[in-house]
């Protein structure tokens, strides 16, 4: 790895540790770290590794002395076969090494080991930081594949971490799935690029493994497969890569099995809980394909991606440079992102409840990083200086808005035009 990227990753690690220590670990603040969906994602760990209860009957007693009781959130769903967790278990799988380390630390210290102590919460904070850094590392390698120089990679990594809602979901909401999915998508993108650059068994197996885990964490993200034309870069490249799958039938079969069997962990858990392999864990909550909200999810004051993380819109300037390299790649990028926007905005709750910015886009930040990196590299003179100045200003804006979101000046659900401009840059109200 090259020095600028190493320095950025190391500095980011120190900053994130310092910030999470200040915000989440002092006093009783740790009790409020796991909220809402994060409670459900995490609950598989104490359910399986501590209580042996996949019906989650332990949560009232455990959370009464662990998490803030004022933030109680019931993620259980009653079905004909029994009670289940509405969320999929992939996030818990990725958190498991950190959870087990916390269990060991608490046993050695003689503290509580029911899975809801302070050390467990600290472990989840560390897990989010770890996966964010893994995703940043993989994104840097992806940028290198597109010819972005080391300094450009470093700049983009800083912007992604501090200028987007990735920072919020690492520090403020580390138990949510997005930092984990960010790492997985970046790694999948890297593995796919490696396969299309030079077809190898390890790259193909990595693609199958990563896709399976991506789905187990957040099923809708299986849509990442539609990005393969962009990754291939051309019609001939796409055909060549697909033909390579046929030439490696054994490896391709193993990769497909990995991709299919890993997500089957969730139906297996449902079977153990209810006796049924398929359970609708989101009753009444589904995609409304006839009523998408693409403009709202991108530009609304309620939760618009480009309103609360405008640096990503500035990053799209680099699509001009992508087009100069390959019109096919530009069309494939725009096509994939258009489908992604339509799909994500078709969820019945298109603003995705209590959150900051359009949270399901956190995992797709590597796709925004590519045109941003190309712009940083290709622009020269006054245009480059203006562009970098814009990035710096928008990183600052995101940090201000993240600070406001922490204290609900930017409300997690009830924002509109009037409230947004009334709060715009008004950090004086929080000092």
PEBELUR-V890106 format. One record per helix or strand of 3 or more residues. SS is the DSSP state (@ for helix, = for strand). FROM is the first residue (numbers start at 1). TO is the last residue. If there is no record, write none. Layout:
SS_FROM_TO + SS_FROM_TO
This chain:
@_3_25 + @_29_32 + @_37_51 + @_59_65 + @_69_71 + =_76_79 + =_82_85 + @_90_109 + @_118_145 + @_150_163 + @_166_171 + @_178_197 + @_201_217 + @_219_232 + @_235_247 + @_249_274 + @_294_299 + @_305_308 + @_311_325 + @_327_344 + @_359_378 + @_381_406 + @_417_423 + @_427_430
